[in-house]
Amino acid sequence: MILIDDAKIDWERLMSQKLTLGIISNEYRDEKNDKDTATQLDGIKHLIDHIQDSAVASGIYSEDEIFGRLDDKEKSIKPK
């Protein structure tokens, strides 16, 4: 088991970074036809998902604290 000091994680920034990774991944997949790079970026995004899911599962944070801080416009962008 790897322990992470979650008090040092800026959850809002992490959420935004995950969104950015999704957007960039889509660009590599769709516009640059570089599926290998897109897959690598998706792997990092999935790691962030796991960290977020673990934070909620710990009971210390709510889903809203971990996933719900972006405004509606940002939430409407759904990376593939």
N, CA, C and O atoms as a CHARMM CRD file, in Angstrom:
* protein
*
  320
    1    1 MET  N      0.84000  -1.17400   0.00000 PROA 1      0.00000
    2    1 MET  CA     0.00000   0.00000   0.00000 PROA 1      0.00000
    3    1 MET  C      0.88700   1.23900   0.00000 PROA 1      0.00000
    4    1 MET  O      1.86200   1.32800   0.74600 PROA 1      0.00000
    5    2 ILE  N      0.52800   2.18000  -0.84400 PROA 2      0.00000
    6    2 ILE  CA     1.24000   3.44600  -0.91500 PROA 2      0.00000
    7    2 ILE  C      0.39500   4.49400  -0.20500 PROA 2      0.00000
    8    2 ILE  O     -0.79700   4.63000  -0.48000 PROA 2      0.00000
    9    3 LEU  N      1.00400   5.22000   0.69200 PROA 3      0.00000
   10    3 LEU  CA     0.28000   6.26300   1.41200 PROA 3      0.00000
   11    3 LEU  C      0.60800   7.62200   0.80900 PROA 3      0.00000
   12    3 LEU  O      1.76500   7.93200   0.52400 PROA 3      0.00000
   13    4 ILE  N     -0.42000   8.41500   0.62300 PROA 4      0.00000
   14    4 ILE  CA    -0.25900   9.76400   0.08300 PROA 4      0.00000
   15    4 ILE  C     -0.78600  10.74600   1.11400 PROA 4      0.00000
   16    4 ILE  O     -1.86200  10.54300   1.67600 PROA 4      0.00000
   17    5 ASP  N     -0.04000  11.79700   1.36300 PROA 5      0.00000
   18    5 ASP  CA    -0.50000  12.84000   2.28100 PROA 5      0.00000
   19    5 ASP  C     -1.54300  13.67900   1.55200 PROA 5      0.00000
   20    5 ASP  O     -1.21500  14.65500   0.87700 PROA 5      0.00000
   21    6 ASP  N     -2.80700  13.28200   1.70100 PROA 6      0.00000
   22    6 ASP  CA    -3.89000  13.92500   0.95800 PROA 6      0.00000
   23    6 ASP  C     -4.11400  15.37400   1.38100 PROA 6      0.00000
   24    6 ASP  O     -4.76100  16.13200   0.65800 PROA 6      0.00000
   25    7 ALA  N     -3.59900  15.76300   2.51700 PROA 7      0.00000
   26    7 ALA  CA    -3.75100  17.15600   2.94800 PROA 7      0.00000
   27    7 ALA  C     -2.96800  18.10100   2.04000 PROA 7      0.00000
   28    7 ALA  O     -3.23400  19.30200   2.00300 PROA 7      0.00000
   29    8 LYS  N     -2.00400  17.55000   1.31200 PROA 8      0.00000
   30    8 LYS  CA    -1.18400  18.37600   0.42800 PROA 8      0.00000
   31    8 LYS  C     -1.71900  18.40600  -1.00500 PROA 8      0.00000
   32    8 LYS  O     -1.13400  19.05900  -1.86900 PROA 8      0.00000
   33    9 ILE  N     -2.81700  17.71000  -1.26000 PROA 9      0.00000
   34    9 ILE  CA    -3.39000  17.67600  -2.60700 PROA 9      0.00000
   35    9 ILE  C     -4.39400  18.80600  -2.76200 PROA 9      0.00000
   36    9 ILE  O     -5.30900  18.95600  -1.95200 PROA 9      0.00000
   37   10 ASP  N     -4.21900  19.58200  -3.78700 PROA 10     0.00000
   38   10 ASP  CA    -5.19100  20.62200  -4.14600 PROA 10     0.00000
   39   10 ASP  C     -6.20800  19.93300  -5.04800 PROA 10     0.00000
   40   10 ASP  O     -5.98600  19.78300  -6.25000 PROA 10     0.00000
   41   11 TRP  N     -7.33200  19.51300  -4.45200 PROA 11     0.00000
   42   11 TRP  CA    -8.31600  18.69800  -5.16600 PROA 11     0.00000
   43   11 TRP  C     -8.92600  19.44300  -6.34500 PROA 11     0.00000
   44   11 TRP  O     -9.20200  18.84200  -7.38300 PROA 11     0.00000
   45   12 GLU  N     -9.13500  20.72000  -6.19500 PROA 12     0.00000
   46   12 GLU  CA    -9.70400  21.50800  -7.28500 PROA 12     0.00000
   47   12 GLU  C     -8.72800  21.57200  -8.46400 PROA 12     0.00000
   48   12 GLU  O     -9.12600  21.41900  -9.61900 PROA 12     0.00000
   49   13 ARG  N     -7.47300  21.79600  -8.16300 PROA 13     0.00000
   50   13 ARG  CA    -6.46000  21.84400  -9.22100 PROA 13     0.00000
   51   13 ARG  C     -6.30400  20.47500  -9.87900 PROA 13     0.00000
   52   13 ARG  O     -6.17100  20.38700 -11.09900 PROA 13     0.00000
   53   14 LEU  N     -6.32000  19.40800  -9.08000 PROA 14     0.00000
   54   14 LEU  CA    -6.21200  18.05900  -9.62800 PROA 14     0.00000
   55   14 LEU  C     -7.37000  17.76400 -10.57900 PROA 14     0.00000
   56   14 LEU  O     -7.18100  17.15300 -11.63100 PROA 14     0.00000
   57   15 MET  N     -8.56300  18.20200 -10.20000 PROA 15     0.00000
   58   15 MET  CA    -9.73800  18.02200 -11.05000 PROA 15     0.00000
   59   15 MET  C     -9.53900  18.75900 -12.38000 PROA 15     0.00000
   60   15 MET  O     -9.83700  18.21400 -13.44200 PROA 15     0.00000
   61   16 SER  N     -9.05100  19.96100 -12.32200 PROA 16     0.00000
   62   16 SER  CA    -8.80200  20.75100 -13.52400 PROA 16     0.00000
   63   16 SER  C     -7.70400  20.11700 -14.38100 PROA 16     0.00000
   64   16 SER  O     -7.80500  20.10000 -15.60800 PROA 16     0.00000
   65   17 GLN  N     -6.67200  19.60500 -13.74600 PROA 17     0.00000
   66   17 GLN  CA    -5.58700  18.95700 -14.47500 PROA 17     0.00000
   67   17 GLN  C     -6.08400  17.70000 -15.18400 PROA 17     0.00000
   68   17 GLN  O     -5.67600  17.41400 -16.31000 PROA 17     0.00000
   69   18 LYS  N     -6.96200  16.95500 -14.52400 PROA 18     0.00000
   70   18 LYS  CA    -7.53100  15.75700 -15.14200 PROA 18     0.00000
   71   18 LYS  C     -8.35300  16.14100 -16.37200 PROA 18     0.00000
   72   18 LYS  O     -8.28200  15.47100 -17.40200 PROA 18     0.00000
   73   19 LEU  N     -9.11500  17.19700 -16.26700 PROA 19     0.00000
   74   19 LEU  CA    -9.91200  17.68100 -17.39400 PROA 19     0.00000
   75   19 LEU  C     -9.00000  18.08500 -18.55500 PROA 19     0.00000
   76   19 LEU  O     -9.27500  17.75500 -19.70800 PROA 19     0.00000
   77   20 THR  N     -7.92500  18.79200 -18.24800 PROA 20     0.00000
   78   20 THR  CA    -6.97100  19.20900 -19.27000 PROA 20     0.00000
   79   20 THR  C     -6.32800  18.00400 -19.94200 PROA 20     0.00000
   80   20 THR  O     -6.17700  17.98400 -21.16300 PROA 20     0.00000
   81   21 LEU  N     -5.95000  17.00200 -19.16100 PROA 21     0.00000
   82   21 LEU  CA    -5.37900  15.78700 -19.74200 PROA 21     0.00000
   83   21 LEU  C     -6.35200  15.12900 -20.71600 PROA 21     0.00000
   84   21 LEU  O     -5.94600  14.65700 -21.77800 PROA 21     0.00000
   85   22 GLY  N     -7.62800  15.09900 -20.35700 PROA 22     0.00000
   86   22 GLY  CA    -8.63400  14.52000 -21.23800 PROA 22     0.00000
   87   22 GLY  C     -8.74800  15.27300 -22.54600 PROA 22     0.00000
   88   22 GLY  O     -8.85700  14.66700 -23.61200 PROA 22     0.00000
   89   23 ILE  N     -8.72500  16.58500 -22.46700 PROA 23     0.00000
   90   23 ILE  CA    -8.81100  17.41500 -23.66800 PROA 23     0.00000
   91   23 ILE  C     -7.59100  17.18500 -24.56300 PROA 23     0.00000
   92   23 ILE  O     -7.72400  17.00800 -25.77400 PROA 23     0.00000
   93   24 ILE  N     -6.41500  17.18900 -23.96000 PROA 24     0.00000
   94   24 ILE  CA    -5.18700  16.97700 -24.73600 PROA 24     0.00000
   95   24 ILE  C     -5.16800  15.56700 -25.32400 PROA 24     0.00000
   96   24 ILE  O     -4.76900  15.38000 -26.47400 PROA 24     0.00000
   97   25 SER  N     -5.59300  14.58900 -24.55100 PROA 25     0.00000
   98   25 SER  CA    -5.66600  13.21100 -25.03900 PROA 25     0.00000
   99   25 SER  C     -6.56500  13.11800 -26.26100 PROA 25     0.00000
  100   25 SER  O     -6.22100  12.45600 -27.24000 PROA 25     0.00000
  101   26 ASN  N     -7.71200  13.77900 -26.20600 PROA 26     0.00000
  102   26 ASN  CA    -8.63000  13.78200 -27.35000 PROA 26     0.00000
  103   26 ASN  C     -7.98400  14.41600 -28.57400 PROA 26     0.00000
  104   26 ASN  O     -8.16800  13.94300 -29.69500 PROA 26     0.00000
  105   27 GLU  N     -7.22600  15.49000 -28.35600 PROA 27     0.00000
  106   27 GLU  CA    -6.54400  16.14600 -29.47500 PROA 27     0.00000
  107   27 GLU  C     -5.54000  15.19900 -30.13000 PROA 27     0.00000
  108   27 GLU  O     -5.45900  15.11500 -31.35500 PROA 27     0.00000
  109   28 TYR  N     -4.77400  14.48500 -29.29500 PROA 28     0.00000
  110   28 TYR  CA    -3.81600  13.53400 -29.85200 PROA 28     0.00000
  111   28 TYR  C     -4.52800  12.41400 -30.59700 PROA 28     0.00000
  112   28 TYR  O     -4.08000  11.99200 -31.66300 PROA 28     0.00000
  113   29 ARG  N     -5.62100  11.93600 -30.04900 PROA 29     0.00000
  114   29 ARG  CA    -6.35600  10.83900 -30.66800 PROA 29     0.00000
  115   29 ARG  C     -7.03200  11.28000 -31.96300 PROA 29     0.00000
  116   29 ARG  O     -6.92700  10.60100 -32.98400 PROA 29     0.00000
  117   30 ASP  N     -7.72500  12.41500 -31.92000 PROA 30     0.00000
  118   30 ASP  CA    -8.58000  12.82200 -33.02800 PROA 30     0.00000
  119   30 ASP  C     -7.88500  13.67700 -34.07900 PROA 30     0.00000
  120   30 ASP  O     -8.07000  13.45700 -35.27600 PROA 30     0.00000
  121   31 GLU  N     -7.09100  14.64800 -33.64700 PROA 31     0.00000
  122   31 GLU  CA    -6.51200  15.60100 -34.58700 PROA 31     0.00000
  123   31 GLU  C     -5.11700  15.19900 -35.05400 PROA 31     0.00000
  124   31 GLU  O     -4.75500  15.42100 -36.20900 PROA 31     0.00000
  125   32 LYS  N     -4.34500  14.61400 -34.16400 PROA 32     0.00000
  126   32 LYS  CA    -2.96900  14.25900 -34.51400 PROA 32     0.00000
  127   32 LYS  C     -2.83600  12.78700 -34.88800 PROA 32     0.00000
  128   32 LYS  O     -1.76900  12.34000 -35.30700 PROA 32     0.00000
  129   33 ASN  N     -3.92600  12.03700 -34.73300 PROA 33     0.00000
  130   33 ASN  CA    -3.94800  10.60500 -35.03900 PROA 33     0.00000
  131   33 ASN  C     -2.79600   9.87300 -34.34900 PROA 33     0.00000
  132   33 ASN  O     -2.14700   9.01100 -34.94000 PROA 33     0.00000
  133   34 ASP  N     -2.55800  10.23000 -33.10000 PROA 34     0.00000
  134   34 ASP  CA    -1.48500   9.63100 -32.30400 PROA 34     0.00000
  135   34 ASP  C     -2.13100   8.89000 -31.13000 PROA 34     0.00000
  136   34 ASP  O     -2.19900   9.40200 -30.01300 PROA 34     0.00000
  137   35 LYS  N     -2.59600   7.68800 -31.40700 PROA 35     0.00000
  138   35 LYS  CA    -3.32300   6.92700 -30.39800 PROA 35     0.00000
  139   35 LYS  C     -2.41300   6.45600 -29.25200 PROA 35     0.00000
  140   35 LYS  O     -2.87900   6.29300 -28.12400 PROA 35     0.00000
  141   36 ASP  N     -1.11800   6.23800 -29.53500 PROA 36     0.00000
  142   36 ASP  CA    -0.19200   5.81100 -28.47900 PROA 36     0.00000
  143   36 ASP  C     -0.04600   6.89000 -27.40200 PROA 36     0.00000
  144   36 ASP  O     -0.12300   6.59500 -26.21000 PROA 36     0.00000
  145   37 THR  N      0.16300   8.12100 -27.82200 PROA 37     0.00000
  146   37 THR  CA     0.27500   9.22100 -26.85800 PROA 37     0.00000
  147   37 THR  C     -1.04700   9.41600 -26.12700 PROA 37     0.00000
  148   37 THR  O     -1.05900   9.63700 -24.91600 PROA 37     0.00000
  149   38 ALA  N     -2.16000   9.33600 -26.85400 PROA 38     0.00000
  150   38 ALA  CA    -3.47400   9.48100 -26.22400 PROA 38     0.00000
  151   38 ALA  C     -3.67200   8.41500 -25.15700 PROA 38     0.00000
  152   38 ALA  O     -4.19300   8.70800 -24.08100 PROA 38     0.00000
  153   39 THR  N     -3.26500   7.18900 -25.44000 PROA 39     0.00000
  154   39 THR  CA    -3.40500   6.09500 -24.47300 PROA 39     0.00000
  155   39 THR  C     -2.55200   6.35600 -23.23600 PROA 39     0.00000
  156   39 THR  O     -2.98600   6.08500 -22.11600 PROA 39     0.00000
  157   40 GLN  N     -1.35200   6.87800 -23.42700 PROA 40     0.00000
  158   40 GLN  CA    -0.49000   7.18600 -22.28200 PROA 40     0.00000
  159   40 GLN  C     -1.11600   8.28100 -21.41300 PROA 40     0.00000
  160   40 GLN  O     -1.10600   8.18600 -20.18500 PROA 40     0.00000
  161   41 LEU  N     -1.65600   9.31200 -22.04900 PROA 41     0.00000
  162   41 LEU  CA    -2.31100  10.38800 -21.29200 PROA 41     0.00000
  163   41 LEU  C     -3.54900   9.86200 -20.57900 PROA 41     0.00000
  164   41 LEU  O     -3.82800  10.25900 -19.44800 PROA 41     0.00000
  165   42 ASP  N     -4.29500   8.96900 -21.23200 PROA 42     0.00000
  166   42 ASP  CA    -5.46500   8.37200 -20.59300 PROA 42     0.00000
  167   42 ASP  C     -5.07000   7.58200 -19.34800 PROA 42     0.00000
  168   42 ASP  O     -5.80300   7.55600 -18.36000 PROA 42     0.00000
  169   43 GLY  N     -3.90100   6.93700 -19.40700 PROA 43     0.00000
  170   43 GLY  CA    -3.41800   6.18700 -18.24200 PROA 43     0.00000
  171   43 GLY  C     -3.19200   7.09400 -17.04100 PROA 43     0.00000
  172   43 GLY  O     -3.53000   6.73200 -15.91400 PROA 43     0.00000
  173   44 ILE  N     -2.62700   8.26100 -17.27600 PROA 44     0.00000
  174   44 ILE  CA    -2.41900   9.22700 -16.19000 PROA 44     0.00000
  175   44 ILE  C     -3.77500   9.71800 -15.67000 PROA 44     0.00000
  176   44 ILE  O     -3.96400   9.88000 -14.46400 PROA 44     0.00000
  177   45 LYS  N     -4.70300   9.95000 -16.58200 PROA 45     0.00000
  178   45 LYS  CA    -6.05100  10.39000 -16.17800 PROA 45     0.00000
  179   45 LYS  C     -6.72700   9.32300 -15.32100 PROA 45     0.00000
  180   45 LYS  O     -7.40500   9.65300 -14.34900 PROA 45     0.00000
  181   46 HSD  N     -6.55000   8.05400 -15.66900 PROA 46     0.00000
  182   46 HSD  CA    -7.13800   6.96800 -14.87700 PROA 46     0.00000
  183   46 HSD  C     -6.48900   6.87500 -13.49100 PROA 46     0.00000
  184   46 HSD  O     -7.15300   6.53700 -12.51100 PROA 46     0.00000
  185   47 LEU  N     -5.19900   7.17500 -13.41800 PROA 47     0.00000
  186   47 LEU  CA    -4.52500   7.20500 -12.12200 PROA 47     0.00000
  187   47 LEU  C     -5.14000   8.29900 -11.24300 PROA 47     0.00000
  188   47 LEU  O     -5.37800   8.08400 -10.05500 PROA 47     0.00000
  189   48 ILE  N     -5.39100   9.45800 -11.82400 PROA 48     0.00000
  190   48 ILE  CA    -6.04100  10.54400 -11.08100 PROA 48     0.00000
  191   48 ILE  C     -7.43300  10.10800 -10.63700 PROA 48     0.00000
  192   48 ILE  O     -7.83400  10.36900  -9.50300 PROA 48     0.00000
  193   49 ASP  N     -8.17900   9.43800 -11.53400 PROA 49     0.00000
  194   49 ASP  CA    -9.50000   8.90700 -11.16100 PROA 49     0.00000
  195   49 ASP  C     -9.40400   8.01800  -9.92800 PROA 49     0.00000
  196   49 ASP  O    -10.21000   8.12200  -9.00400 PROA 49     0.00000
  197   50 HSD  N     -8.40000   7.13900  -9.93100 PROA 50     0.00000
  198   50 HSD  CA    -8.22500   6.21500  -8.80800 PROA 50     0.00000
  199   50 HSD  C     -7.91100   6.97100  -7.51100 PROA 50     0.00000
  200   50 HSD  O     -8.44400   6.64400  -6.45100 PROA 50     0.00000
  201   51 ILE  N     -7.06500   7.95700  -7.60400 PROA 51     0.00000
  202   51 ILE  CA    -6.74200   8.76700  -6.42200 PROA 51     0.00000
  203   51 ILE  C     -8.00400   9.45300  -5.90200 PROA 51     0.00000
  204   51 ILE  O     -8.25600   9.46300  -4.69800 PROA 51     0.00000
  205   52 GLN  N     -8.79400  10.02400  -6.80800 PROA 52     0.00000
  206   52 GLN  CA   -10.03700  10.69100  -6.40700 PROA 52     0.00000
  207   52 GLN  C    -11.02400   9.69900  -5.80100 PROA 52     0.00000
  208   52 GLN  O    -11.62000   9.97300  -4.75900 PROA 52     0.00000
  209   53 ASP  N    -11.19700   8.55000  -6.44500 PROA 53     0.00000
  210   53 ASP  CA   -12.11300   7.53500  -5.92100 PROA 53     0.00000
  211   53 ASP  C    -11.68600   7.06200  -4.53100 PROA 53     0.00000
  212   53 ASP  O    -12.52500   6.85300  -3.65500 PROA 53     0.00000
  213   54 SER  N    -10.38400   6.89700  -4.33600 PROA 54     0.00000
  214   54 SER  CA    -9.86500   6.47800  -3.03700 PROA 54     0.00000
  215   54 SER  C    -10.11500   7.53000  -1.96300 PROA 54     0.00000
  216   54 SER  O    -10.40500   7.19900  -0.81300 PROA 54     0.00000
  217   55 ALA  N    -10.00200   8.79200  -2.34400 PROA 55     0.00000
  218   55 ALA  CA   -10.25600   9.87900  -1.39300 PROA 55     0.00000
  219   55 ALA  C    -11.70100   9.85700  -0.92500 PROA 55     0.00000
  220   55 ALA  O    -11.97600  10.04100   0.26100 PROA 55     0.00000
  221   56 VAL  N    -12.63000   9.63000  -1.85700 PROA 56     0.00000
  222   56 VAL  CA   -14.04900   9.55800  -1.48800 PROA 56     0.00000
  223   56 VAL  C    -14.30900   8.29900  -0.65800 PROA 56     0.00000
  224   56 VAL  O    -15.02900   8.35300   0.33900 PROA 56     0.00000
  225   57 ALA  N    -13.73200   7.17400  -1.06200 PROA 57     0.00000
  226   57 ALA  CA   -13.93700   5.90700  -0.35600 PROA 57     0.00000
  227   57 ALA  C    -13.40800   5.96700   1.07700 PROA 57     0.00000
  228   57 ALA  O    -13.88500   5.23300   1.94400 PROA 57     0.00000
  229   58 SER  N    -12.43700   6.82500   1.32900 PROA 58     0.00000
  230   58 SER  CA   -11.87200   6.94300   2.68100 PROA 58     0.00000
  231   58 SER  C    -12.88400   7.49400   3.67100 PROA 58     0.00000
  232   58 SER  O    -12.74800   7.30900   4.88000 PROA 58     0.00000
  233   59 GLY  N    -13.90900   8.17700   3.14700 PROA 59     0.00000
  234   59 GLY  CA   -14.90500   8.79400   4.01700 PROA 59     0.00000
  235   59 GLY  C    -14.49000  10.15900   4.53400 PROA 59     0.00000
  236   59 GLY  O    -15.27100  10.82800   5.21100 PROA 59     0.00000
  237   60 ILE  N    -13.29200  10.57400   4.23100 PROA 60     0.00000
  238   60 ILE  CA   -12.79900  11.87200   4.69000 PROA 60     0.00000
  239   60 ILE  C    -13.35500  12.99200   3.81200 PROA 60     0.00000
  240   60 ILE  O    -13.61800  14.09700   4.28600 PROA 60     0.00000
  241   61 TYR  N    -13.52700  12.69100   2.53700 PROA 61     0.00000
  242   61 TYR  CA   -13.99800  13.68800   1.57000 PROA 61     0.00000
  243   61 TYR  C    -15.29600  13.22100   0.93400 PROA 61     0.00000
  244   61 TYR  O    -15.51900  12.02300   0.75500 PROA 61     0.00000
  245   62 SER  N    -16.14100  14.17100   0.59800 PROA 62     0.00000
  246   62 SER  CA   -17.37100  13.84600  -0.13400 PROA 62     0.00000
  247   62 SER  C    -17.08600  13.87200  -1.63300 PROA 62     0.00000
  248   62 SER  O    -16.07800  14.42400  -2.07300 PROA 62     0.00000
  249   63 GLU  N    -17.98200  13.27100  -2.41100 PROA 63     0.00000
  250   63 GLU  CA   -17.83600  13.32400  -3.86400 PROA 63     0.00000
  251   63 GLU  C    -17.83300  14.76400  -4.34900 PROA 63     0.00000
  252   63 GLU  O    -17.10500  15.11100  -5.27900 PROA 63     0.00000
  253   64 ASP  N    -18.65000  15.60400  -3.71700 PROA 64     0.00000
  254   64 ASP  CA   -18.71100  17.00200  -4.13000 PROA 64     0.00000
  255   64 ASP  C    -17.36800  17.69800  -3.90300 PROA 64     0.00000
  256   64 ASP  O    -16.95100  18.51800  -4.72200 PROA 64     0.00000
  257   65 GLU  N    -16.69500  17.38200  -2.80900 PROA 65     0.00000
  258   65 GLU  CA   -15.39500  17.99600  -2.53900 PROA 65     0.00000
  259   65 GLU  C    -14.34500  17.55700  -3.56100 PROA 65     0.00000
  260   65 GLU  O    -13.47600  18.34300  -3.93900 PROA 65     0.00000
  261   66 ILE  N    -14.42700  16.31800  -4.00100 PROA 66     0.00000
  262   66 ILE  CA   -13.41500  15.76600  -4.88800 PROA 66     0.00000
  263   66 ILE  C    -13.74900  15.98600  -6.35700 PROA 66     0.00000
  264   66 ILE  O    -12.85900  16.27200  -7.15800 PROA 66     0.00000
  265   67 PHE  N    -15.01900  15.85500  -6.71600 PROA 67     0.00000
  266   67 PHE  CA   -15.41500  15.91900  -8.12700 PROA 67     0.00000
  267   67 PHE  C    -16.26400  17.13400  -8.48300 PROA 67     0.00000
  268   67 PHE  O    -16.43200  17.43500  -9.66500 PROA 67     0.00000
  269   68 GLY  N    -16.80300  17.84000  -7.48800 PROA 68     0.00000
  270   68 GLY  CA   -17.84000  18.80700  -7.78900 PROA 68     0.00000
  271   68 GLY  C    -17.49300  20.26800  -7.73700 PROA 68     0.00000
  272   68 GLY  O    -18.39500  21.08700  -7.56600 PROA 68     0.00000
  273   69 ARG  N    -16.25700  20.64300  -7.87300 PROA 69     0.00000
  274   69 ARG  CA   -15.89500  22.05500  -7.74000 PROA 69     0.00000
  275   69 ARG  C    -15.81800  22.81300  -9.05000 PROA 69     0.00000
  276   69 ARG  O    -15.73700  24.04100  -9.02900 PROA 69     0.00000
  277   70 LEU  N    -15.83900  22.14600 -10.17400 PROA 70     0.00000
  278   70 LEU  CA   -15.77300  22.86000 -11.44000 PROA 70     0.00000
  279   70 LEU  C    -17.12800  23.46100 -11.76400 PROA 70     0.00000
  280   70 LEU  O    -18.16400  22.89600 -11.41500 PROA 70     0.00000
  281   71 ASP  N    -17.12000  24.59900 -12.42700 PROA 71     0.00000
  282   71 ASP  CA   -18.39800  25.21300 -12.79100 PROA 71     0.00000
  283   71 ASP  C    -19.07600  24.40100 -13.89600 PROA 71     0.00000
  284   71 ASP  O    -18.45400  23.52000 -14.48900 PROA 71     0.00000
  285   72 ASP  N    -20.34800  24.69400 -14.17400 PROA 72     0.00000
  286   72 ASP  CA   -21.13300  23.90500 -15.11900 PROA 72     0.00000
  287   72 ASP  C    -20.52100  23.86300 -16.50600 PROA 72     0.00000
  288   72 ASP  O    -20.61000  22.84200 -17.18800 PROA 72     0.00000
  289   73 LYS  N    -19.90300  24.94900 -16.93700 PROA 73     0.00000
  290   73 LYS  CA   -19.29600  24.98000 -18.26000 PROA 73     0.00000
  291   73 LYS  C    -18.16600  23.96000 -18.35400 PROA 73     0.00000
  292   73 LYS  O    -18.07600  23.21600 -19.33100 PROA 73     0.00000
  293   74 GLU  N    -17.30500  23.92600 -17.33800 PROA 74     0.00000
  294   74 GLU  CA   -16.19100  22.98300 -17.35000 PROA 74     0.00000
  295   74 GLU  C    -16.69300  21.54800 -17.22000 PROA 74     0.00000
  296   74 GLU  O    -16.14900  20.64100 -17.84900 PROA 74     0.00000
  297   75 LYS  N    -17.71500  21.34000 -16.41600 PROA 75     0.00000
  298   75 LYS  CA   -18.26200  19.99900 -16.25300 PROA 75     0.00000
  299   75 LYS  C    -18.86700  19.48000 -17.54000 PROA 75     0.00000
  300   75 LYS  O    -18.91800  18.27100 -17.76500 PROA 75     0.00000
  301   76 SER  N    -19.33000  20.39600 -18.39200 PROA 76     0.00000
  302   76 SER  CA   -19.98600  19.96200 -19.62400 PROA 76     0.00000
  303   76 SER  C    -18.98900  19.45100 -20.65200 PROA 76     0.00000
  304   76 SER  O    -19.38300  18.81000 -21.62600 PROA 76     0.00000
  305   77 ILE  N    -17.69900  19.72500 -20.45100 PROA 77     0.00000
  306   77 ILE  CA   -16.67700  19.21200 -21.35900 PROA 77     0.00000
  307   77 ILE  C    -16.36600  17.79800 -20.89100 PROA 77     0.00000
  308   77 ILE  O    -15.85200  17.59500 -19.79100 PROA 77     0.00000
  309   78 LYS  N    -16.67700  16.84000 -21.72000 PROA 78     0.00000
  310   78 LYS  CA   -16.48800  15.44500 -21.33800 PROA 78     0.00000
  311   78 LYS  C    -15.37400  14.82900 -22.17900 PROA 78     0.00000
  312   78 LYS  O    -15.60600  14.44400 -23.32500 PROA 78     0.00000
  313   79 PRO  N    -14.16300  14.73100 -21.62200 PROA 79     0.00000
  314   79 PRO  CA   -13.08000  14.08600 -22.36300 PROA 79     0.00000
  315   79 PRO  C    -13.42600  12.62700 -22.65100 PROA 79     0.00000
  316   79 PRO  O    -14.06300  11.96000 -21.83600 PROA 79     0.00000
  317   80 LYS  N    -13.01100  12.14700 -23.79200 PROA 80     0.00000
  318   80 LYS  CA   -13.28300  10.75200 -24.18900 PROA 80     0.00000
  319   80 LYS  C    -12.45700   9.79800 -23.38700 PROA 80     0.00000
  320   80 LYS  O    -12.55100   8.58600 -23.58000 PROA 80     0.00000
